[in-house]
């Protein structure tokens, strides 16, 4: 009766969050929709030893008698397991017999829960056990598929040369920081934050970026620059907000800014991350047509200046949580599909996938959910660059992060156990192999190099004194292994 739903949202078809009020009172969780259609719910849910994740129910028809939330969580996960087993061709493989048997055992447990619907507490307990086993076996299925796909990529020599990168912070002036960045990664992701580069309409501040790019260029480190345009409130200059309802002026100002930045760094940058998160709405309210037009304009502008430039269009919050609260936004997969089909001449999609803090779009997901999410972007005809990924390296707030200690990782879920530096390295290894097993994922970049103003508590590969953490050592081991696999067949 004292349950407080965290990160609760209504869910529509294809696991797309949709607007809807979610409330809890007198032991009943209510999802209020005006259209009367079947709807699901997603929220943070503790699965015991398996972890605490943002989970989803099946979509259910409105009715007076409450459904049992625990049962519906288990039902949805089993449904997704069966779908992915078929997608991944795992029903007929001899080596998956044990996994398939465990899935059948979980189905039997859920069937027992259905038989107890007249006794809700008993049904909930049985469903909890089924869900815990379903989470465990689904991660095992995702890990098995990863092994098969990695072996296939190795056999065909399909692992690319520049596979492991890192997003950096140009504001950090330390020479050791920049030397470690240049010497220890296949490429660097250099953010080009509009707010920082053009703090006033007629003023450009490029000194920190100039110095960093000079170091990287001198050492011939490939650079992914950007995103150039990100319309979130934290990335748009304050002086721009007067134009928040004027699309034509936004387009002109963005055009001028992108032109100056691309011309300035054209000789050093290997790939341009042109735009990120336009589908989310952000500080400017754009129609769907304007989002696509703006994307086309930005990519075309870079191509006009540099005809041979390689360009990325980035998806933020790829699970689409923002769409539950912003009616002017567009679901991420729909935006990606339309951009891919609109004849826009870009080379790849980027995906940002940071999680582990109680902020929109950053609550924990398990490995099976991550694998299934990446598969949703596999049909778009473009490679995928994971331009930022990361999780916390501690389970307590971090006064050194960009939130100055206001974000508590323990309030955002956990992967198996509370976060620490060793678990961060374990998660990194699992997710890097999972992502790079996908034939359409070309590279993956960690989101924070050091614990100096990181985006996540303890999120850096190095601590605030630039000393290596377990995740640093693990990444260097994996990088060496990936290099051995590159271009080798048989």
Beta strands, then each sheet from edge to edge (+ up, - down):
strand 1: 9-11
strand 2: 17-18
strand 3: 21-25
strand 4: 28-32
strand 5: 40-46
strand 6: 51-56
strand 7: 164-168
strand 8: 187-190
strand 9: 222-230
strand 10: 271-276
strand 11: 310-315
strand 12: 348-354
strand 13: 383-390
strand 14: 414-415
strand 15: 441-446
sheet 1: 2+ 1- 5+ 6- 14+
sheet 2: 3+ 4-
sheet 3: 7+ 8+ 9+ 10+ 11+ 12+ 13+ 15+ 7+
end
